[in-house]
Amino acid sequence: MAKRRSKKAAAPRRGRSIPPNVSMESFLIHGRHFTDKWDFRHHIIPPQSSSVTYRLDTTERGAKGFRDYASGNAHKTEPIYIYDRLDEPTRGMLEDELAGAEGGDFCVCFATGMAAIAAALGVTLRAGDELLAHKTLYGCTYSLVTNWFPKQNISSQLIDLRDLRAVKAAINSRTRAIYFESPVNPTLELIDIAAIRKLADEANKNRPVGQKIYVIIDNTFATPFCQRPLEHGAHVVVHSLTKNIGGYGTDMGGAVIGPRELEGQVLLYRKDFGGVLAPKSAWPILVYGLPTLPLRLRKQMESAMEVARFLHGHPKVARVLYPGLASHPQFALAKKQMRNLDGEFAPGNMIYFETVEKHANEPRNNIKVVDWIARNAYTLTLAVSLGQLRTLIENPGAMTHAAVPPEKRLESGISPAGIRLSIGVENVADIIRDLDLGLAQAD
Ligand SMILES: *Cc1c(COP(=O)(O)O)cnc(C)c1O
């Protein structure tokens, strides 16, 4: 038997000798049984671990792992890995980085952005409670809130959260969460995070513990590079890691980041509903996505600014919403809220615009433009999703926000003539040339 190393050099485990009478069949399963080849501390690239279950050494260690799990103490002790769905090292490294990037106490990662949103709302809302949300939401979030929550007796008020008086009036004794995106998908409106938190604090003053209102923001469009909502007063941040953070369009993922008091609940929710992020999907986000986030976004933002300026002056364009343009109705709020890690203005890589239409309810031009681009443009691709190396274009009314009924879409400011652009890292002159050629197809 090889000698055991001292406790201090805990990472590499010594190999065990193979029993003399063991069969080749068993050897092919167990190899040297333990190996000293796992020296994760010295990897430059974090390893992609792929182990559903974990060796526990003793019953007591296993019991401690279960006791510590979701107890709120796990971050204080060495992790005891038990089973992938509970906790896992590759995903755990991604969670540590995301919590750090947003400035939160914890991060729990999910299979998709929608799984993360369902969890954040799932731990804060119970039957009989009410959700207060912005009237414009990502299509599937809208569907979750309006189709599924009523079946669980969770009601919702969808109002304009830019109207603070309306927010104050809408908060009632059943309100438990205020939820929004900022910038809003797809209209690029902004919600004043600090102002919403102030109203939540006023309401929370007289509330018993356990009935607190949580302010929850979907920070997918901005990413922690462009905006750190916890600094402005949000309690919880959710992300679709599928988008800007993943950055390459290879894997789906979601994240919930928040205060320690919610960590246990979010972990238990993930354990029991099961929508956990696979380590194989966590790995590219950890290894490629997060490390290149500032690089990609700096370049994309620089281009987005130029593209927004080009669209702003274009005769076939009725309206452009980009938080970096002084013409954005909430430009002052954009400059306050959207700041990169160096404190510089960081209005993001997403643009919303509407084509000029002769008949407002029967848009033709935006379809003409987008379809021409889909067939002919080299640097623009007709596709949903966002935040990739390639510039993506879509019609939110017909695609990403199709789950929103037409009359609600209009109410939400999603015009049938709307076009959403996610600026990639191509040469910006090529992007603008393709857009210009596309817009030339409009009547
Ligand atoms: C895409 C998106 C989601 C959903 O994320 P998935 O990873 O596709 O489940 C949620 N919110 C916003 C703002 C999104 O753009």
The ligand as an ORCA input file, in Angstrom:
! r2SCAN-3c Opt
* xyz 0 1
  C     -33.308     33.972    -23.622
  C     -33.785     34.706    -22.465
  C     -34.328     34.013    -21.374
  C     -34.475     32.515    -21.355
  O     -33.227     31.870    -21.357
  P     -33.051     30.358    -21.876
  O     -31.632     30.079    -21.574
  O     -33.367     30.377    -23.347
  O     -34.009     29.511    -21.112
  C     -34.740     34.761    -20.295
  N     -34.652     36.094    -20.264
  C     -34.141     36.787    -21.301
  C     -34.054     38.269    -21.206
  C     -33.690     36.116    -22.435
  O     -33.192     36.824    -23.457
*
